[in-house]
């Protein structure tokens, strides 16, 4: 059995037995993180999926603000395979699922039109991670991605730690080492709705991004290589505005992606490991405020444009634009763009 600080009467209402299964010869389980403020986060080691984040609203009422599932079978068979999971080896897209490195061509598994997306169909989101929970505040996940997995070179040893602090911060720390030269872009794909995971559209949420530029895409959501200013376009979130205010504008980038699904370039980034405040989101009904921080140069803001109607936790139905994602990252398809941070 995995070490776990499972609580029978957890705020999320999840049952450990519903998450215990043998998948590919490894045990899945449920892990509950809690703090002295009364907040709670539930995670499974299948794909490192975040199942719930229970935090208070303006009146102190706790609710789950992350889309998730209430059993391991539903996680595995989710209509949205990346729902609130860990993403790797390479978050976002790689054009035509191939790249050259030191003169050698590497061909990846194609799973998004002609491209590779989020590490492929059996990327890190679909793997059982080894898990160790030593206290009620954090859990550490470990996975060895073998040389050639989904076409990526090298044996990649990855450790991810989730920590819930006393200030209601959910901290995600990634460490990876490889025995060959490779490419890597780790991120998290949680879908948030600050009014509650079943509260409907997120278009009234207010968003601020520390990003005066973004990377435009061509058809298939592959970056063109341009780094374009957001000023004077619907992509401008440098002053807080509602997500839905400009989402239906007749702007070629929004038309290509059905709404916001773009990489934003973090202002002031340099490769020094500094943790920067890069986004603030406010829930209109709940009064909840979420701030996002990262050491990385980009963040993919996805407004849930293509979320299929599907069952979620607590009998809730998820659908179009009922959750948003802020995927901190290196830029999509970096291997094919010398002007992008490596």
Secondary structure by P-SEA (a helix, b strand, c coil): ccccccccccccccccccccccccccccbbbbbbcccccbbbbbcccccccbbbbbccccbbbbcbbbbccaaaaaaccccccccccccccccccccccccccbbbbccccccccccccccccccccccccccccccbbbbbbbbcccccccccbbbbbbbbbbcccccbbbbbbbbbcccbbbbbbbbbbbccccccccccccbbbbbcccbbbbbccccccccccccccccccccccccccccccccccaaaaaccccbbbbbbccccccccccccbbbbbccccbbbbbbbcccbbbbbcccccccccccccccccccccccccccccccccccccccc
